Every structure is written in C-alpha cells, then in structure tokens.
C-alpha cells in the first residue's frame, strides 16, 4: 500500500530543525512550495497535516535538507534518533558546539549587523555569545532552542548602551556603498532598539509573533505594537517597503551584502577558556591579597587596651612670678658704673699703642 506524504514526513520539531539547518526562513520555504508562511508555521508545530501537491513538495524539500545532514547530531548535542537503524554515536560537547557555531554564527553576525550598523561590533557580539554558550554548554545543550539562546545573548550584547563610551566605537563606520542599502540601514538605526529588534526578529529572521515576544521578553500585544510602529517608520522613509514580503527580502539582501566572517569555533572555545582561566586566577589572587592583608592587620594590631592620653591640666601650688621691685644701693651703683663705662666694653679690652 502506498504511504501518504504526511506519513513519510519527519516529526514537526524535526521539520523546523531541518529548515534551520538549511539556513531557510519560513517565508523562503513557503515561496518554494507555494503556500503561506502561516501554513509552514502550522506544519512545523503539528497543528496541521501537509497534504496534496504541497505536502509532496514539502516532503521532497525536507528530504533534500535531510540528505546532507544524515548522521549529524542535533544542535543540542544529541545524536539523531528518528527511528533509522544504525544511528551514529552522540557527538562530544566540543563537536556539538562546533556544529551549532557553524550553523548559526554566519547568519547571526549578519543579523546583528542590522541591529548595530557596525561590522566589528556584530562579530564581537556573536563571539561573546558563543563564548558564554561554551561556558554554560550543559545548560545550552539541554535548551529547546540553542540557536535562540545564543541569538538572544548576542542581541543583548550588541544593543548594550555602554558601547557608546568605548573609544573604538565612538567614530562611525563606513556605510554601505549602495544608496538604497544605506537608506534602509539608516532607517533601521533611527528606530528605538526595542522596535529594531522586533522588526529584525519578525521580518528578518522569520520568527512568529509569540516567539518574537518571548525572545524580547515582552508581551505579545506590546511586541505587535512595536512591530507595527517599526513598519510604519520604515514605510514612511522607504515607501516601497510597506509590503512585509518586500521588507523581508530587502532585510535579507542588506544583511547578505556584508561579508562578516566570524572566527573559527576552535578559536572561540580556546579564547573563552583562556579568559575563564585568567579571571579565575585573578579572583584567586584577589582572595589571597585580602587574606594576606587581614593576617597582617591581625598581626600588627594591639593585643590590649591602651587608654587615651588625658587632656592637659593646670598644675596647682606653684607661686606666681614676683614683679620687679626697687633696686638696692649696690644695684644702683653697678648700674651707674656700667652707664659711664666705655662704649666698646671694659678698658682691658681696649687696644693699646705698641
């Protein structure tokens, strides 16, 4: 008996993983099959079952995406266990991390460039996010969406207001060469950071509204309002981008024009490990310095109570100094004799002729 196309399709979660592994958005998959983006979202969440010609085309697309990825581990570091016999063993943490980095880092750097307009800051944000992911790899490996975890950290780092005080980011970078790209990028950078992030996630990455709200830690109505106002601001500056499909296409084209090459995954892991060793040694040295200063204080501190010196007090019983009285006859005679003596001194000191 011939199996239906739906029975040959992988589970819904595996459909999304295959699409993301192929660096495809829902809009791109929908355009290839000839359905709407909402239909692809429903298929990936298991809310609807693919059928007919669209289901067959969807199955062929997923089979093509799964062909080169057969035998590879999922992004959370576990082996692919979809029921096929002879599944390969699970990857090591380093291998799983490298696979996640190779899949996410290039696209994430381009997306971060749309948020900041700075190439170096985009690369730095991606590197920081993956270094943090490697430090917390057991947590990231068990996360339901490791790519989303890393993307959220990279966006938070890139949009931090403290970068404006760093000397390397005070001067602007060269804008894109194409005037249309330059206009769109300037329009994005004029948006508030929360609006810009919602627009990039929804119209650039292809997340749906609840996923965008969850990643930006906002309610769904607030995210919808930000997205609407961001689209209105872009359409006011660039009228032909009022269509969401055209806006999505232009965001992808703008991000693709920049050749942002992140470092190799082994470099990211090694740099992160060295940084951890440095800060660990610095913390140990600081703790040793505190212990040494405390020990020195205890060694040199007095061991008994020394009362303070009392303030000065007047001494009682000393007679007051007597005032000068009249001179006696002898003292008066001595005074008169001294007054009549030679000015230069006694006579015995006067020079004599030889």
C-alpha positions, 0 to 999 in steps of 0.5 A: 500500500502506498504511504501518504506524504504526511506519513513519510514526513519527519516529526514537526520539531524535526521539520523546523530543525531541518529548515534551520539547518538549511539556513531557510526562513519560513517565508523562503520555504513557503515561496518554494512550495507555494503556500503561506508562511502561516501554513509552514508555521502550522506544519512545523508545530503539528497543528496541521497535516501537509497534504496534496501537491504541497505536502509532496513538495514539502516532503521532497524539500525536507528530504533534500535538507535531510540528505546532507545532514544524515548522521549529524547530531542535533544542535543540542548535542544529541545524536539523531534518533528518528527511528533509522537503524544504525544511528551514529554515536552522540557527538562530544560537547566540543563537536556539538558546539562546533556544529551549532557555531557553524550553523548559526554564527554566519547568519547571526553576525549578519543579523546583528549587523542590522541591529548595530550598523557596525561590522566589528561590533556584530562579530564581537557580539556573536563571539561573546555569545558563543563564548558564554554558550561554551561556558554554560554548554550543559545548560545550552545543550539541554535548551529547546532552542540553542540557536535562540539562546545564543541569538538572544545573548548576542542581541543583548550584547550588541544593543548594550548602551555602554558601547557608546563610551568605548573609544573604538566605537565612538567614530562611525563606520563606513556605510554601505556603498549602495544608496538604497542599502544605506537608506534602509540601514539608516532607517533601521538605526533611527528606530528605538532598539526595542522596535529594531529588534522586533522588526529584525526578529519578525521580518528578518529572521522569520520568527512568529509573533509569540516567539518574537515576544518571548525572545524580547521578553515582552508581551505579545500585544506590546511586541505587535505594537512595536512591530507595527510602529517599526513598519510604519517608520520604515514605510514612511522613509522607504515607501516601497517597503510597506509590503512585509514580503518586500521588507523581508527580502530587502532585510535579507539582501542588506544583511547578505551584502556584508561579508562578516566572517566570524572566527573559527569555533576552535578559536572561540572555545580556546579564547573563552577558556583562556579568559575563564582561566585568567579571571579565575586566577585573578579572583584567586589572587584577589582572595589571597591579597585580602587574606594576606592583608587581614593576617597582617592587620591581625598581626600588627594590631594591639593585643590590649587596651591602651587608654587615651592620653588625658587632656592637659591640666593646670598644675596647682601650688606653684607661686606666681612670678614676683614683679620687679621691685626697687633696686638696692644701693649696690644695684644702683651703683653697678648700674651707674658704673656700667652707664659711664663705662666705655662704649666698646666694653671694659678698658682691658679690652681696649687696644693699646699703642705698641 
